[in-house]
């Protein structure tokens, strides 16, 4: 296992309110890390710090390998493109950065088939449903072969079958020692997919294995009430 990124004593204050309070955690190349916490707990803020989109008020971000990892990012709110003439193929191709798209067209088609949206490649992005649009931007995050993948609520606005397919693809990616960090309000999706869990409510209440997380205590600390957890296998 190799550490990719370390956060030390991260504090974020917005409008005089403490959003993140002394959060410290590390991300290793084998991590499939699920972030759990109630609304307003700071999950999205933490993801943006990891991606370099937000600078914390205090604290340190370290890269033990001395180089900042290339991150594929799927935001919670997909960009609103009401008048865009861009096709699905064109949107996905922007994930290649400087690589010529013509050299990677087959890769776009292959992953689109895997996600069962290859029939949409030449449609305008504005013609898609919310769920299909989310899939397009997920493919865009994956397509450029990032060193780390960060996803904010990747299973929202999609059906259970598609959710299962997404997490299977992410599991296959993670098996190549590419760390994945994602947020979700779906405790079932997190505990059945992630090998590590961080439970956040401004402070870091828990950071450890999924197996150790499955107890009322950790959920109660994060959400503020007692719940029962029932673990199932599979998504279908």
Long-range contacts (C-beta under 8 A, 24 or more apart in sequence): 1-28, 1-29, 1-30, 2-28, 2-29, 2-64, 2-65, 2-177, 3-27, 3-28, 3-29, 3-64, 3-65, 4-28, 4-29, 4-63, 4-64, 4-65, 4-69, 4-147, 4-148, 4-179, 5-50, 5-61, 5-62, 5-63, 5-64, 5-69, 5-148, 6-60, 6-61, 6-62, 6-63, 6-64, 7-46, 7-49, 7-50, 7-59, 7-60, 7-61, 7-62, 8-59, 8-60, 8-61, 8-62, 9-58, 9-59, 9-60, 10-46, 10-49, 10-56, 10-58, 10-59, 10-61, 11-56, 11-57, 11-58, 11-59, 12-42, 12-45, 12-49, 12-54, 12-56, 12-57, 13-57, 18-202, 19-45, 19-202, 20-45, 20-46, 20-49, 20-56, 20-202, 21-202, 21-203, 22-59, 22-203, 23-59, 23-200, 23-203, 23-204, 24-59, 24-204, 25-198, 25-204, 25-207, 27-148, 27-179, 27-181, 28-179, 29-177, 29-178, 29-179, 30-174, 30-177, 30-179, 30-195, 31-174, 31-179, 31-180, 31-181, 31-195, 31-196, 32-170, 32-171, 32-174, 32-179, 32-180, 32-193, 32-194, 32-195, 32-196, 33-179, 33-180, 33-181, 33-182, 33-194, 33-195, 33-196, 33-197, 33-198, 34-182, 34-183, 34-184, 34-189, 34-190, 34-191, 34-193, 34-194, 34-196, 34-197, 34-198, 34-210, 35-181, 35-182, 35-183, 35-184, 35-197, 35-198, 35-200, 36-183, 36-184, 36-185, 36-187, 36-190, 36-197, 36-198, 36-199, 36-200, 36-219, 36-222, 37-183, 37-199, 37-200, 37-201, 37-222, 37-223, 38-201, 38-222, 38-223, 38-224, 39-185, 41-200, 41-201, 41-202, 41-222, 42-200, 42-201, 42-202, 43-152, 43-183, 43-200, 44-76, 44-152, 44-183, 46-200, 47-73, 47-150, 47-152, 47-181, 47-183, 50-148, 50-150, 50-181, 51-150, 69-146, 69-147, 69-148, 70-144, 70-146, 70-147, 70-148, 71-146, 71-147, 71-148, 71-149, 71-150, 72-140, 72-141, 72-142, 72-143, 72-144, 72-146, 72-148, 72-149, 72-150, 73-141, 73-149, 73-150, 73-151, 74-134, 74-137, 74-138, 74-140, 74-141, 74-149, 74-150, 74-151, 74-152, 74-154, 75-137, 75-152, 76-152, 76-153, 76-156, 76-183, 78-130, 78-133, 78-134, 78-137, 79-137, 81-125, 81-126, 82-126, 83-126, 84-124, 84-125, 84-126, 85-124, 86-124, 86-125, 87-121, 87-122, 87-123, 87-124, 87-125, 88-112, 88-117, 88-120, 88-121, 88-122, 88-123, 88-124, 88-125, 88-128, 88-136, 89-121, 89-122, 91-125, 91-136, 91-137, 91-140, 92-121, 92-136, 92-139, 92-140, 92-143, 93-143, 94-140, 95-139, 95-140, 95-141, 95-142, 95-143, 95-144, 96-143, 96-144, 97-144, 99-144, 104-143, 107-143, 108-139, 108-143, 111-139, 111-142, 111-143, 112-139, 114-165, 114-169, 115-139, 115-165, 115-166, 115-169, 116-162, 116-165, 130-157, 131-157, 131-158, 131-159, 131-162, 134-158, 135-162, 135-166, 138-166, 142-169, 142-173, 146-178, 147-178, 148-178, 148-179, 148-180, 148-181, 149-173, 149-178, 149-179, 149-180, 149-181, 150-180, 150-181, 150-182, 151-180, 151-181, 151-182, 151-183, 152-182, 152-183, 153-182, 153-183, 153-184, 153-185, 154-182, 154-184, 155-184, 155-186, 155-189, 160-235, 160-236, 161-235, 161-236, 163-189, 163-235, 164-234, 164-235, 164-236, 167-192, 167-193, 167-235, 187-219, 187-229, 188-232, 189-235, 191-229, 191-231, 192-231, 192-232, 192-233, 192-234, 192-235
